[in-house]
Amino acid sequence: MFLLMLLSTLFPSTLPEPGKQYWVCNSSDVSLWYTYCDNVNYPISVRNEPCVELKGSKGHLLISYIPKTVNTSVPFSFRGILFSKGKYRCVVEAIAGNTEEMLFCLNFTIIHYSASN
């Protein structure tokens, strides 16, 4: 069974600086990037439909991981949440079976440009 864990990080200073960043998309108020937070050797496909906007958008984050045939869609919604200008990080882990069997780990960085939503 596939379990997707989404951990929001409110204190970015607790995470190490990410390695090579992979661009996902840009919107009018956000740039979205991800890095690997594990030693995965296979490419992971990540895309948004539509690209994230922190001023009331909703949509899906689509993640595909071919070696283990993992395809998932994570819904997101930012309606009613006010974000101040800054950098936000979110960690996504894909786990199959038990916690010892982690498939991959991604560290998303969201850079919010606008001070108002």
Phi, psi and omega in degrees: 000140183263128178237129179251123180254129180242116183244113178282140181247112181272339182242086185299341180290346179279345179262146175290158178297138183290159176279223180297129182264142177244126183285139176253305180191166172236143172234191182293336182230004187218145164244133183240125181228161171219157174226162174276137176247025174213193182255035181296138182253004182247144179290147177242133178267124180231130174209159179247146173223103347281179177298146183298134167231130184276010178251059172092021181273164170213157183175208182225140171259119184257125182236128177235136180225101190295314186305328180249012181049058178253122173227123181218156176236123180253112178289146175224152177209133179244024178285131178084001178249128178258123178253132174277164180301136178156192182249131179238145179235144180220132181255131178241125177241135174255125184233133175245133179077253181247180184290348177282346186249064179283129180279311178199165179222129178238140178248107180271138175243124178247120177255114183262120184272324188274140178275346180237148180253000000 
